[in-house]
């Protein structure tokens, strides 16, 4: 059993859960994920690690209320309760963790974060910032009330840019438009990482290709089983079939077949809708 130490609602549909998991906390690296099962009859859910603290023996995940399982994990569990299983860290860490200090210092990173994808950007930006790497972060949401992790990310980057579709705070427009505006102002970046909705990552890739910035994207939203057994997270990368869970979850955005990936991201919508009907939502 894995005790929930904290549960915080970041907005009406997104919760931050801090879990006691000493061994996972010691081993976790940016970009990796966990498999969590709420109870003995629960579904196994892959969730990207949003923070880890080996001193406090904790790992943090952020859960969006979408399907029956995510509703169960958030609505039926409070601090002091325990999840049945937490397995990890799984997947490959972000590619920059393998770079030498000398190579890292040559780069200037920009992160484009959208929606729920904002949370897993935090451990990546923090890891780089703590090692003296230049980091800028762009966070996008439809409106001010839906922005998350603004304080956390503001503390681990050189510049934080907020974007809202309705202009309620920061730049009015999407994150990719902000990146283009920064480039027009003379800002230069050697690497980009985009995490968020599939359509956002697709257009982040197109924007970075136009600006000649290499980009990595996270395909964690395609994962189901999380161990390479089910094949649901297949994605074409440079003409080769890869599994997001065992080969990723991060890939070179310029090599991804985005039309295929977006189709795959919708493949279980009928089952999810039926599950929510049974759940009573």
Buried (B, 14 or more C-beta within 10 A) or exposed (E): EBBBBEBEEBEEBBBBBBBBBEEBBEBBBBBBBBBBBBBEEBBBBBBBBBBBEBEEBBBBBBBBBEBBBBBBBBEEBEEEBBBEBBBBBBBBBBBBBEBEEEEBEEBBBBBBBBBBBBBBBBBBBBBBBEBEBBBBBBBBBBEBEBBBBBEBBEEBBEEBBBBBEEEBBBBEBBBBBBBBBBBEEEBEBEBBBBBBBBEBBBBBBBBBEEBEBBBBBBBBBBBBBBBBEEEBBBBBBEEEEBBBBBBBBBBBBBBBBBEEBBEBBEEEEEEBEEBBEEEEE
